[in-house]
Amino acid sequence: MYVVIFVHNRGFNKLNYFVKGLTDLGYRVSIITDFVYESQVNRFQLNDAEIIVDESFSKFEIGKPDWIFCLNENLLPVQASIDEDLSLTASNVLVHKNLFNDYCRKNGLGEYIPKSVVPYQPSDLDLFSGPFYIKPTVGTGTKREGKYEKLMYYGFECKSDFLLFLRQNGLDDFFRDNYQSMTRPNFNNVPFRFMAEEYLEGEDTISPYVYIDNESKPNLLWWSKNEIKRFSERGLRFEDQIWKISSQEVVDERGEMIMDFHTRFAKELGIKNMIFSGPDMYENGKIIDINPRPGNGMAIASSFNKDLWRMIIEEKRCELKNHYLWTAESYVTDPAVRPIYRLNS
C-alpha cells in the first residue's frame, strides 16, 4: 500500500509515531512538505519515508496513492486536486470554519451549530446577547502570528468589550481588513477572515476520532473527553483544558448525537476515506472544530498502543490498552507553553 501525507513543517509533531506505524506495516510512505530540518528525520522517526520538499505544494510528482492523509486542513484543496474521493467543494467547506457553519445550517444540520458571524462592521456583533470569541476562519489557535495575534481565540463578554480591546491595542483597521481578507504564509496563504462565535458554556466537551470509509460511513475509533476550567481577566475569557483519551463508551446522549452528525454530514458532503479528530461537542449539543485530519492525539495514542495503525487500516474499533492524559496551561500564562503528556495509570 502506498500512502501520501501532506503536511506543513509546523505540523511535523503529528508525524511522530504516525509514519513509523505505517512503515512498520510495510507501507510505502511519501511526505510532501514545505521544508524539513535534518534533525527532524530522526526526531519524528521518518527514516523509512520518502520526503519531498515543495514549498508551494504545487510542483510535487507522485504516483497513484492508495490513501492520502492531510495533517493540516488548509492543504485539503491540494489533496482535492489529485484525490478523486475529495471534491473541491468539500475541501473548501472543511478548510473554512465559516463555510462549514453555513453549510451545516443550509443542509439540515443547523441544530448543531452555534451562533457565528464574520463581522464587517460593529453592528454585525449584535447577533450575540452574551459572550463570544474571535477565531480565524482558516487555521488553529496554537499558531498565533501577524497583526492580529493578540485577538486570536480570545473571548469577550460583549461587543463593547471587544471594541475597547481593538482601540487599546491599535487594531482600529480590524473591520476594514476583515472585509478585504488576509493571508498567512504558515497556512499556505489561503485567504481567511476572522469570525465571531458564540462562547459555549459547560464543564467538558467530548469528541470522537472517526474514520470515514469508502461508503461515507463513519467508523468510531475512540472517544476523547476534554475537561474545561474557565476564568475571566480584564473582560477577556480564557480556558485551561485537560484531554482524556479513552476507548470507553460515552455514557451521555452526546455520543449518539455526535455520530448522527458525522453520518449525515459525511453523506451530504460526499466525504470518503478521511480521518477526523472531532468535532468537539459541548453539553448543550453544539459543536466546534470539525478537525478533518489525524490530530496530535493519534500520534500520542499510537506511541502507547503499537497495533493502532493496523486497527485503523483494517477499519476496526480501536480498543486502546493504554489511555493517557494531555494537559496544557492557558495561553494567558505563556503563549509558548508546551503540552505535557503522561500515561493514565
Salt bridges, closest charged atoms under 4 A:
ASP24 OD2 - LYS20 NZ 2.91
ASP34 OD2 - HIS8 ND1 2.95
GLU50 OE1 - ARG28 NH2 3.74
GLU73 OE1 - ARG293 NE 2.56
ASP102 OD1 - ARG105 NH1 3.34
GLU111 OE2 - ARG264 NH1 3.18
ASP126 OD1 - LYS159 NZ 2.87
GLU157 OE1 - ARG237 NH2 2.92
ASP173 OD2 - LYS147 NZ 3.64
ASP173 OD2 - ARG176 NH2 3.49
ASP177 OD2 - LYS147 NZ 3.08
ASP177 OD1 - ARG176 NH2 3.69
GLU197 OE1 - LYS135 NZ 2.84
GLU201 OE2 - ARG237 NH1 2.85
ASP204 OD2 - LYS225 NZ 3.94
ASP204 OD1 - ARG254 NH2 2.78
GLU227 OE2 - LYS244 NZ 3.13
GLU233 OE2 - ARG234 NH1 2.65
GLU239 OE2 - ARG230 NH1 2.64
GLU249 OE2 - ARG317 NH1 3.38
ASP252 OD2 - ARG254 NH2 2.93
ASP260 OD2 - ARG264 NH1 2.93
ASP289 OD1 - LYS135 NZ 3.73
GLU314 OE1 - LYS316 NZ 3.20
